[in-house]
Amino acid sequence: MKQIAIIFALLFLTNLTFADSALEKEKTESQKFIDKEAKMAKTEQTLSGLLYRPVKEGNGAYPGATDTVTVEYKGTLRTGKVFDASPKSQPASFPLNGVIPCWTEALKKMRVGGTAIIICPSSIAYGDRGVGQDIVGGAALKFEVKLLNTKAF
């Protein structure tokens, strides 16, 4: 019985070590990606680590933290793999305070009609846990976002 318990404990510790190793590798590669993106022209880095690069300035209203926004977007991993996107025929709408902190911070910098590239370090995205199959723990994410509308509630 003790032998079985020891085997399970070793397997558990091996899995933890592998998970920690994969997490640290992703964090390292994501930081390299962020450092490269931060050097791109017109890119602003905020205190939270968000990278914000306007593509096209809008001329409409800025959304408030609790507004509902309507956007077109495409999200990619640091490798360039698309993990999510809104269909052009059906933009996404959501309360700005109901998304990852990176999006809340970035969209408050945009005006309706504007488009921006935002890069989210994992600390203001999905952290060490990740989400789904594609977004692993420690992953930096890149989004191209067009702000179509904002509505206060």
N, C-alpha and C positions, 0 to 999 in steps of 0.2 A: 504494500500500500504506500509506504514511504517512497519507494522508487517511482511509482506513478506520479505522486505529488511532485517529486523533484523534476521529473521529465516535463510535466506541465509548466512548472515554474521556469525552467530553462527555455521552453518554447515561448512562453509569454515574454520573458526578458529579451530573447532574440528578436521577437517582433517589435518590441519597444525600441530596441537599438536600431533596427532597420528603419522604423518610422522616423526616429529622431534624425538619422543620417539623411533620409530623403528630404525631410523638412529643412534641414540646414543647407543641403545642396540647392533646393529651390530658392531659399532665401538669398543665398549667395548669387545665384544666376539672376534672380529678380533684381537684386541691387545693381548688378552690372548693367542690366537693361535700363533701370531708372537713371543711372549715371550717364549712360549714352543719350537717352531721351532728354535729359536736363540740359544738354549742350546744344540742342536744336534751337534755331533762331526763334525769338518771340516766346520762349517758354519761361513761365514764372513758376517758381517752387515756393509753396507756402510753408508755414511753420509745421503743419501736420504732415508734410511730405508730398502732398498733392502736387502733380505737375499739370499746369494749365497752359494750353497753347491755342489762342484764338485762330481760327481759320478764316472766318467771316464775322465781322461785327454786326450785331443786330441793331435795330433802332426802336424796338418796342420796350415794354416794361421789364424790369427785373423781377424775378419771382421772390416771394417771401418764403421763409423757412417752412411755413405750414400751407402754402399754396398747393394746388393740384397743377401739375405741369403735363404738357403733351409734347412728346419728343419722337424723333426718328433716331435710331442709334445702331451702332454695330460694336460689339465687344470682342476683343481678341486677346489671346494669351501673349506672353512675351515672344513666343515662337511664331506668331502671326496667325495661328489657328483661330478661326472664328468659333466662339462658343455660344454666342447669342446675337440676335439682331431683330429689329422690328421690321415687319414687312412694310414696304413703302405705301401700300394701299391701306395699311391699318396701323397708324402710329400708336405708341404706348402712352397711356395716361396713368398717373399715380400721384399720391400725396408726397411732396418732397421730403417730408420728415419721416417717411416710411421706407426709405431706401438706405443703401450703405452710406456711411458718413462721407465718403469721397464724392458721391453724386450730389448729396445735399450741399456740400461746400462748393463744388464746381458750378452747379447750375445757378446758384445765387450770384455768381460772377457774370452770368450771361444775360443778354437781353433777348427778348422774343425776336426771331428771325436770324439769330446768330448760330454759328457752328463752331465747335471747338474740339480739340483733342484733349482728353484727360487721361492721365496715367495715375493709377491708384496703387500705392504700396499696400501690401497685405494688411498692415496695421489699421488702415481705414477702409478696407474692403472686407474680405472674409477671414482674415487672420490666419492663425495656425491650423484651423480646422478645415478650411476650404469648403467647397460646396459642390455637390454633384460629382460626376465622373471626371470632368475636364478641369475644374478649378481645384488644384491641390493646395494643401496648406502652405502658407508662405508665398503664394503666387501674387505677382504684380499683374495688374490688368490694364489694358488700354481700350479706350472707348472713343469713337467719333460720335458726337452728339449734336443734333440740330434741335434747338428749342423752338417749337411751333406755337405754343400758347401757354399762358399761365392764368390761373383763376384763383382768386382769394376765397377762402371759406371761413 
